[in-house]
Amino acid sequence: MTTARSSVNSGLQRFDAIPEQALAWHRAGQGAALATVVETWGSAPRRTGSQLVVAGDGRIEGSVSGGCVEGAVILAAQDAIADGGHQILEFGVSDEDAFAVGLACGGTIRILVEPVGGSLSETTLADLVAARAERRAVSYVVDLDTGAGRLDEEGHTDRKRMDRSGVEEDGKTFVAVHNPPLRLIAVGAVHITQALVPMARIAGYDPVIIDPRGAFGSPERFPDEVLIDDWPDEAIAAIGLDARCAVVLLTHDPKIDDPALETALRSQCFYIGALGSSRTHAKRITRMQDAGFDAPTLARIHGPIGLDIGAAGPAEIAVSIIAEMTAVLRGRQA
């Protein structure tokens, strides 16, 4: 049985579905423009890559400043929809327009405005939306001088790893990173999982909990979460693993953990963590060696799981796991 707040295979219910909304409004004949933060200085309120979509009738989704400059951006976006050309907007403390809309915190932001069907072609936007739906990591690369944009699936590896959009050293090429949502596969519906799942959501992960023991993985213990009571290897195969997935093994039971571990080791998931003492982990490594895995592959397993912060109790262990996942994701730990 699977109980879920959404379909297991649907991925995260994206709160950043700005390109999707832009395409929908454009295809509905309402007109749309995408506004993207391309550079920030000082205490700007939103990070580079943040987006706002503006419809021809003034409706908006998203944010480029948390409300500080949205009014001015909406007006510029409607002008761009009318003439089809891109615009570069800059707001800062020395700009009277910025003061008028509330950006008085010492920050400066630079915003690219692209009308869909104009400087941003419908085809390029549709390809971007398709890549996002298929969990393919892509970069949208645009020349800020000409407004010409394209998708790049192969390059900008460091930017993708760090989730860091930004302007390249040439000062005119902007790279917007579109990574699939992060996903956490937690094998074992235990006390640590109860603490880990809400932390993971706050950190931007879409959690899935797998435990064939129905008494553990119950909706009463994990309300509104995705719960799968199948065997982990079968459940993971149905979900699919990619480079934006973390797998944590928390049952302490080799009959449950080992099949999931073997599946994870054959995947490209960025993090594999397994609960247990050093002695338990040594036995785990021996079993995986007997299953045919070599030393470099087994080195991917983080066990005992989590950073060594002296954690005591499920909540602190969950903190250590999230911290280690973050370190691995951002390239701060091998």
N, C-alpha and C positions, 0 to 999 in steps of 0.2 A: 504494500500500500504506500502511496505517496500523498501526503497532505502538504499543501503549499500555499503561500501567499501569491504565487504566480507559477506558471509552468516551469518545470525544472530546466527545460532546454531553452527558455526564453531569455536567460541572462538577467542582468540587473534591470529593474524598472527604472530607466534612466531619468535622473533629474536634470541631465544636461542635453536633452533631446532638442537642441536648438537647430541644428542643420535639418533634422526631420521636419520640424515645424515650418522652417523657411520653405522647404520644398513643397509641403502641403499647401501653404498659403499661396505660393506662386502658381501651383497647378490648379488651384481653385479660382484663379483669375483675380485674386485680391491684390497681387503685387507683394513683394517682400524684399527686404534688404538685411544682410548680416552685418553686424557691427562687432569687431573683435579687438580686444586689447592687444596691441603689438609690442608696446614697451611701457615700462613703468620706472619711475624714479622716486626716491623718498618713501613716504608712507601712503602710497596709492592704495585705495581700498580693495581692489581686485587684482588677482595675479594675471600675468601674461597668458593669453589664450582664452580668457573669459569672454563669453559671447552674449549678445542680445540680438533677437530678431524683431524687426519692425514690419508690420503689415501696412499696406497702402492706406488703410483706414485709421492707422495710429495705434492699433493693438500691439502689445509687446509680450515677449516671453524672455526670461533670462535677465542678465544684468552685466554691465561693464564697470559699474562704480558703486553698487549698492544704493543707488538712488541719487548720487551727487550730480551727475552730468547727463542723466538719461534724457531729460527734457530737450537739451540741445542736440543730443545724438538722434533723437526721434525726428526732429525737424530736418537735420542733415540727411537722414535716411530717406525721408519722403522726397526730398529734392533729388537724391540719387536714383530713386525708383523712377522719377519722372524723366531724368536725362540719360540714364543708363551708365553713367561713368562712376568710377570709384572716387572716394574722398579719403583724405588723411586729416584727422582732427587731433588737436593737442590742447589739453587743459592743464593748468597749473596755477599756483598761487599768484603768479604775476599776470594772469589772464582775467580781465574783468568779467568775461562771460562765465568763467569757472566759479568766481566768487559769487556771482548771481545765483548759481544753482547749488552752492554749498560746499565746494571743494576748497576748504580753508584749512586743511590739516597738514599742509606742507608737502603734499604729494603732487606728482605730475603723471598724467597718463596720455598715451598716444593711441588713437583708435582708427582702425581701418574700417571703412563702410563700403560694402559691396552689394549692389543691386542684383538680385537673381534674374537671370535672363539678359543682364547687361554685362558688366565686367566679369561677373561670376556666372558662367554658363550653366544652364539647367543640366546639361549632360555631366559636367564635372561634379555638381552638387549631388546629382542622383547616384553617381559612382561612389561618392563619399558616403552617402547614406547606406548604400548596399554593403560597402566594406564594414561599416559599423555594425550593421545587422548580422553580418557573417563573422564577427569577432576577428577581423583582420586589422592589424595595426598599420595605419597609413599616416603619411604626412601630407598636408596641403601646403604647397610652396607657392608663394605669390611675389611677384616683382612689385614693390611698393611704388615705383616710378610709373610703370605702365598699367598696373592692375591685372596683368596676365597671371593666371594661376593654373596649377597642375597638381595631380596626385602623384606621390612617390611611395611605393611600398617597400623598397629595398634599403634606401639610405637613412641617414640621421639616426643611427643606432643608439648613440649616447643620449640624444634628446628623447627618444622613445623610452629608454630605460629609466630616465629620470623624470618622465612626464613633464618635460620642460620645453614649452613653445618659446620662440623668441626670434629676434633679428640676427642674421648671420654677420660675420665680421665685415662684409662688404657694405653694411649699413643700409642696404635696400632690399634684401631678400628676407622675407618673413616665413618662418616655418611653424605651422600649427600642427601639433601632435594630436592625433586621434587614436588613442589606445582603447582596446576593449575594456570594459569594466573589470575590476579585479574580482576574483571568485575564491572563496574559501571552502574547501571540502573537509569537513570534520567527521572523522570516522570514530564513532563512540559518543553516545549521548549521555555523558557523565557530568559530574559537578563542574569540572573545569570548562566543559563545553558551554554550560549555562552562563558562565562568566565571559567566556571568549567570544561568543556569538554577538552580543550587543556591542562589545568593544570593536569587533571586526566591522560591524555596520558603520560605526562612527568613523572608522579609518577608511571607509570607502569600499569595503568588500561586500559581495553578495554571498551569504553563507548557505551551504547545503549540509544537512546533518544526516549521516548514514549510520544506522544501527539495526541489525536484524532482530535484536531483542526488543520486542514491542513495549515491554514495561519501562524500558529506558527512554526510547524515543517517542514519547507520548506528547500529544498536543497540550496536555495540562502542564508538562514540564517545559515545553518550548512553544508557547503560544505564537501563532502567526508566522512560524518559520517553516522552511522547506524540510520535510522529514521523509526519509526513505527507509523502509524496513526490509530492504533486500540485502543480499550479500554484497559486501563493498566492491568486489571486483566487477560484478555485474552492474551495480549501480553506477560506478565510475565510468564504465564503458558506455553506458547509456547517456551519461552527462557529457562526456568528452573532456579531455584535459588539453590545455594549451599553455603558452608561456606566461599567461596572466593568472594562472591558477596556483594556489598554495594547498597542499595536502597535509593535514595533521592527523596523526594516529594516536588515539587516546584511550583505547579500551584495556590495555595491558593483557590482551588475550591474543596469542599468535594465530589462533584459528580465524579471528576476525581481521586483525591488523595485517598479517602477512600477505593475503591475497590483494589487499589494497596497496600495500607497499610495492609488490611486484608490478602492479599496473602503473603506479606512479613512477617507478624507476624506468619504465619503458617510454615514458612521456616526456614532454618538454616543460612540464610545470616548473616554476622558478624556485619553489621551496617545498621540501619534504621534511617534516619533523615527527619524531616518534617519542612518546612518553616512556619513561622507565629509567632505572639506574644505569650506571656504567656497566655493571655486570649483566643486566638484562639486555643492554644494547650490544654487548659483545656476543651474546648468544644469538641475537637477531642477525648480526653480521654473518655469523657462521651459517645460519640457515639460508641467508641470501647467497652466500658463496656456493653452498650446495645446490642452490637453484640456478647457478650458472652466471651470476653477476660478477664483474671484475671490480678491482679496487677503485679505479676512478669513478665508476658508476656508484659504488657504495659510499664514496666520500660525499655524495650529494645529500646523504641522510644526516639531519641534525638531531643527534641523540647523545645524551639526554636532551630533550627538546627545550628550547628557550635560552635566552641569555642568562648567564650566571649572575643574578642580582640578589641571591640569597632569598628567593621567593619562598613564602610560607603560606599555604592555603590556596584554594582554587583561583581566587581573584588575582593574587600576585603572580601565580604561575601563568595565568592568561596574559597579564601585562608583559611578562618575559617573552611569551610566544609572539605576541604582536610586535614587540620590539625587535626580535630576531627576524621575523618575516620582513619588517621594514628595512632592516639593515641589508638583508640579502637582496631585496627588490631594488634598492638604491645603490647596490654595488659597494657597500661599505664593509661587507663580510663575505668571504668566499664560501 
